[in-house]
């Protein structure tokens, strides 16, 4: 029986928020976060590294107290904004708390607001990879809005450049960034897909040639990030983020990249109607990742995280219990893994017809 990959919780999502205390940019202490993780009994690790050296001891002590490790973290980078020194600092912090994975979110434009090229992304990946590898840390580059990879076709292109140099390209896949764009004309335009039906179709994880399938079949995905999201997700009316015009115009409602996994109670959410069926794409990507991990002996998937977070395009200002929602997602993942693993075992050494026939009267 193949054991499941470790499952972690994004540190930005660990808030027991409520109507009285909505999701906020002010976070609980690291000790409080670890205590919540431990009490929930569904998590294997924390996905969060300290942001400064003075926090290292507190992170280590909180981790040791509840016997849950810090396994991963992330960094935000912009070309020309001292990105190499910032990366080294983050890798040193990652190493100090014993984490093994660091996810890179790289802005679509450099410090001079020029779009960065595939070669620039690949060169930075190679530079980051070399430093992190010496520390025993695996880096991943993510598909993410506002990043170079928001045109999701570029992921394979950059992977080709990196791997032509003899270095493995490791990816963190957060498919919520694809799902919320489905049937959203503005978001489709932002990815550069307008008028390209094939590029638009590939957003849908139910298609066998989706972007997820491309990345899984190339064995690029090391880290699967799961956030409940729905096609054409509703805007976050309770949190305004800076408009694209240099961040100096009026704020606009956050992009709809997060959706409650269970029906919110009255007053907990900004949108009147919640529909369970809309989460089908999120559940399909979970199934697709799990099946790939089970059936493909070459699968490179090493970890999964649940990524409800407290930022503007996500859950900021919401009045539901965000951490409880993440726990529901985690429990669903564990149940689906158990079901898919049982099917995998039942199919062993059988063709499709034999698998079906064994259950007939």
N, C-alpha and C positions, 0 to 999 in steps of 0.2 A: 504494500500500500504506500503510495507516494504522499508524504506529508506536505501540508500546505506551506507556502512561502510565509515569512514573517509579515504580520499586519500591524501597521503603526498609525498613529493619529497625528495630523498636522497640529503643531503647537498653537498656531493662530486660531484654531477652532475650539480650543478647550475653554469654554465659558458656559457656566450654568445660567444662561441669560433667561429673562422672564419679562413680563409686562412691566414690572416695577424696575427691572434692571436690563434694558435692551442690550443687544450685542454692541460692544464698544471697542474703541481703539485702546482703551485702558485695560490691560490684561491682568489676570490673576498672577500671583507669584509663581515661580518655578516649582516650589514645594506644593502649592495648591494644585497645580496642573498634574504633577505626578500622583498626588493623592487621589484625584478624580480618575486618572487612568487605572490605578490599582483597584479602586472600588468597583469599577465597571466590569472587570474580569473578562474583557473581550480583546484586550490590546497586548501586543508583544513588545512594543517599543514606542518611544517618543521621536517624532520627526521635528527637531528644533535644536539649533545650536545657539550658544551665547553670542551676543553681538559685540562683546568687549571682554578683554582678558580678566577684568575684575569679577566677572560673573562665573568663571570656570568652577571655582570651589563649590559654589551654591548648586550648580547643575550636577556636579558629581555627587555631592552629599544627598541631594534630593533623589537622584537615580538609585543610589545604593540603599537608601532607606526603604524603598518599596521594591527593590530588586527588579527594576525594569530599566533596560539600557536606553541610551540615546544612540540611535542607529544611523540617522541621516539628518541633513539640513540643506539649506539653500542659500544662494546669494544672488543679488541683482547687480547687473553690470552694464556699463555703457562704454563703448570704445572712445578713448580719449579722456576718460574721467578716472585716470589712475587705476584702471581696471586690473592691471597685473599685480600691483601691490595690495589692492583690496582683496583679490583672490588669494594671495599668499596668506594674508591675515585670516581669512575665513577658513582656509585649509588647516592652518595652525590651530585655530580654535576647534575645528572638527576633530583633529587628531588629539587634542588635549582632553576632550571629553569622551574619547573612545569610539566616536562614530566612524562609519565605514563608507558612507556615500554622501556626495555633495552635488546638488542640482544647480545648474547654471541657467539663469534667465537673462538673456542678452537682448538689449533694446534693438529695435528695428533701425534706429538712426544713431549716428555717432554724436559726439559732443557739439559738432557744427551743424547738426540736423540734416546730414546727408545720409541717405539709405546705405547700409553696409552691404557688401557683396558676399557671395558664397565663399570666395577665396578668403576674405577677411574673417568670416566665421570659422572656417576650417583652420586657418592659421592660429587663431586664438584657442580653439579646441586643442590643437597639438601642443601649444605652449602650456595650457592648463593641465593637460593630461600628464605631461612629463613631470611637473612639480608635484601633482597629487599622487602619482604612482609611486614616487620615492617615499611618500608617507604612508603607503598602503591604503590609499583612499581612491575609490572609483568615482569618476565624475560622470554626470549625465547632462546633456543639453535637452531642453524641453520645447515641445510645441506649445506656444503660449501667445495670447493676444498681446499686442504692442511689442512683440519680439520679432526678430528676423524671420521666425518660423510661422508667423501668422498666415503667410502663404504656405500652406502645408505641403505643397509640391516640392518646396525647397529642402525638406528634410532629407529625402533620398539623394538629392543633388549634393548636399554638403557631406552626407555619409560617403558618397562615392569619392569625393576629393580626399577626405580623411583616410579612408581605407586604402586608397591608392598609395599612401605613404607607409602602409604596413601597420597602421594603428587601428584598433577596434573603435567604431563609433557607438557609444552607449547613449541611449535615449531615455528620458522620462516622458511617458505618454500620459497627458491629461486630456482625455477625450471630451470632457465637458466643454472645452474650448472649440471643439468641432460641433458638438450636438446643439449648442445654443444658437449657432448660426443657421441651422436648417430652417428654411422658409423665412429667413430674415434678410430682406434685400439690401439693407444698409451694411449688415455684417458680411454678406456675400461680396459686396463691393469692396469692403475693407480688406478682404483677403485676396482681392484681385481676380475673383472668379466670375464676375458679371459677364454674361454672354457665353460662358464656357460650361455647357451642361454636364460634361464629364467630370469636371472639377467639383461642381456643385453636388452631383450624385454621390461622389465618393465621401461626402460628409456623413452619410447615413450608415451607421454600423451594421444595419441589416443587409446591406449590399455585400456580396462576397469579395468585391474589389475595393472596399472602403480604404481610407487612409490607414485605419487600424490594421487591416489585413496586409497592406503593403509593408508596414513597419514590423508586424509580427513575422511575416514570411521571410523578411530579411534578417531576422534575429537581432533587431536593433534595440528592442525594448528591454531594459534592465530593471526599470522602476515603473510600475503601473500606479498612477494616481487616480483615485476615484472620487469624483464630486457629483452628487445628484444634480442633474441639469436636464432641461427639456428643450425640444425644438422651439425656436423663436421665444425663448424664455422672457418672462415679463420683466420690465425695467425695475430697478430697485428705487422705488419712489421715496424711500425713507433715508437715502444717502445721496448727496450730490458730489460729483467728481468734476475736476477741471475740464473745461472744453478743450478741443484740440488746438485752438488758436493760442499757442504758446502758453497755455495755462493761465491766461490773463483775462479771459472772458467770463461770462456768467457760468456757474456750475450747472451741470446737467445730471439727470438721474443716472445711477450706475447701470452698467451693462448687466443683462440678466443671465449671469453664468452660474447661478446657484438656485436650487429649488428645494423646498422642504421634502423630506423623504416620507413623511407621514402628514396627515391632514392637520394643519394648524388649528388651534382653538380660536374663537372669536377674539379679534383684537391683536393677535400675535403676528399677523403678516399683512403686507401692504396691498395684496390683491384679493379681490372678493372671492374668486373661484379657484379652487385647487382640484386638480384631476389626477388620480392615481395612474391612469393609463398613459399619461404623458411621460412617465418615468421609464417607459419601455426601452428607450434607447440606452439609458444608463444601465439598466439591468442586462441588456444584450451585450454591452461592452464588457461587463463583469464576466458573463458567461464565456465570451469569446477569449478573453485573457486566460481564464481558468482552463478552458479546453486546450488552448495552445500549450500551456504549462504541463498539462497531463499527458497529452498525446504526442508532442514533439520532443524527442530526446535531445534535440539541439537547442531547445528553448533557453533563452538567456535571462528570463525573468527571475530576479533575486529578491524582490520585495514589493509590497503594495502598501499604499497609505490612503486613508480617507481624508479628503481635503476641503471640508467645510471650513471657511475662514471668515474673518471679521472685517474685510475691506469693502470698498465702495461698490464694486461690481458684483459683490457676493452677499454676505449676510449683515453688513453693518446697519445698525438701527433696528433690525428685526427683533421681535419680542417673544419668539419661541425659545425653547431650550436648545441652543445650537449643539452643545456637547451631547445631549441625549439623542439628538437627531443623528449625529455621527456614530453613536453607539448602535443605533438601529441599522445604519448602513453596514457597520462592521458585522453585526449579527447576521444580517442577510447574506453577506459575502461568505461567512463561515458555513451557513446552512447550504448555500448553493454549491460551495466547494465540496461539501460532504455528499450532496446529491450527484454532482457531476463525477466525483471520484467513484461512487458506487456504480454508475453507468459505465465508466471506464473499465472497472474490474469485471463487470458483467460481459463486456464486449471482447475481453482478452481472448486471443486465439480463435476468434469467430469472425466470419464475414458478415456483411449486413443481413443477408437472408437468414443465416443461422442465429444471429442475435434476436431477430424478430420471431422466428419459429419456436424458439425455446419457451416462449410465453403463451403459445397457442394451446387451446384445449386438445 
